[in-house]
Amino acid sequence: MATDLRFGIIGEGDAVLQAYQDIGAAEGAQATVAMAASAGVRRDLEAVLSVRIVEAVEEVCADPDVQAVYISLPAGPREQAARQALEAGKHVLLAGPWDVPLAEAETLCALASSRGAAVGISAPWAVSGAHVAARALVRAGWLGEIISWRDDLLRPQPIADTLRQALRPLGLFGWLTNLQAEQVYALEAPPSDGLDLLVMLVRYTNGCVGSLQVGRGVPGGPGMHPQGLRIVGRVGQLDLTDEPMIYRTRSSEDAPAHTWQQVRHSGPRGDRPQAIAQFAASAQAGKEPPLAGRDVLESLRIIEAAQRSLTEGAPVPVKR
């Protein structure tokens, strides 16, 4: 019988407690140590957690009982902690999304490979039975050649970084299709009274075109219609605005043509404990996690290209 993968937790405040609860609810995972820099937070954690509480990242990484590190920190300190953990030979699971400069992500992925360790991103959709089943259908050609996708992320309230909000749909589309982008054109609407709106067009090597609107301070927010990823192929469409739905112009034994149907699956519901459980299982088996760090690199390349496009005011190629 396999033993649990033993985790150290690196974070601050409520993030440490949430990680502890999620690991405790994950099959095949166990928390053994938690870190918090604040003395007050450490006292609070010692009162409620049944693990060793330490002050520094170095103490977590040096613990011989720790096999993997779960990191929930802001960008910057998060990558510094990840680097220390990987250098100590620990597997690393990062609370998503991984909003980090492309060069930093590539460096960490290369370091993980050199140490024989895994870098994973905790993304509930990557372990959702419905999304995994939808991915299998897309990869099996149920939609035919993928020709377009679109999503709208319109928020009434301010958000920290409009462009970085694109990471989730970009990552989800890449995970589903494995297509590579070749060109990005990003345009900003004139700002007005706290309203920022960005439109991004992405062309892929197979000719597919993706379109994305990202906005903050948008009156009415998403409006009356659900927002979510929609993928169009030559013989079908996949709608991820809610539970994944599929439409095909061709019939199969259990899927009549010209009818929207829910994607059938028997897998688990996607949540943080499930993401941790599947990361633990893959690490124990020496396999890639459900969403590996290298799976996110394509999204970061597109974001980097979008930033250049905004500066140059023109379409730009995606660098590789």
Sequence and secondary structure as in RCSB ss.txt:
>XXXX:A:sequence
MATDLRFGIIGEGDAVLQAYQDIGAAEGAQATVAMAASAGVRRDLEAVLSVRIVEAVEEVCADPDVQAVYISLPA
GPREQAARQALEAGKHVLLAGPWDVPLAEAETLCALASSRGAAVGISAPWAVSGAHVAARALVRAGWLGEIISWR
DDLLRPQPIADTLRQALRPLGLFGWLTNLQAEQVYALEAPPSDGLDLLVMLVRYTNGCVGSLQVGRGVPGGPGMH
PQGLRIVGRVGQLDLTDEPMIYRTRSSEDAPAHTWQQVRHSGPRGDRPQAIAQFAASAQAGKEPPLAGRDVLESL
RIIEAAQRSLTEGAPVPVKR
>XXXX:A:secstr
    EEEEEEE THHHHHHHHHHHTSTTEEEEEEE S HHHHHHHHHH SSEEES HHHHHH TT  EEEEE  T
THHHHHHHHHHHTT EEEEES     HHHHHHHHHHHHHHT  EEEE GGGG HHHHHHHHHHHTTTT SEEEEE
EEEEESS  S TGGGGHHHHHHHHHHH   EEEEEEEE   BTTBEEEEEEEEETTS EEEEEEEES TTTTTTS
    EEEESSEEEE SSS EEEESS BTTB TT  EE         HHHHHHHHHHHHHHT   SSBHHHHHHHH
HHHHHHHHHHHHTS EE   
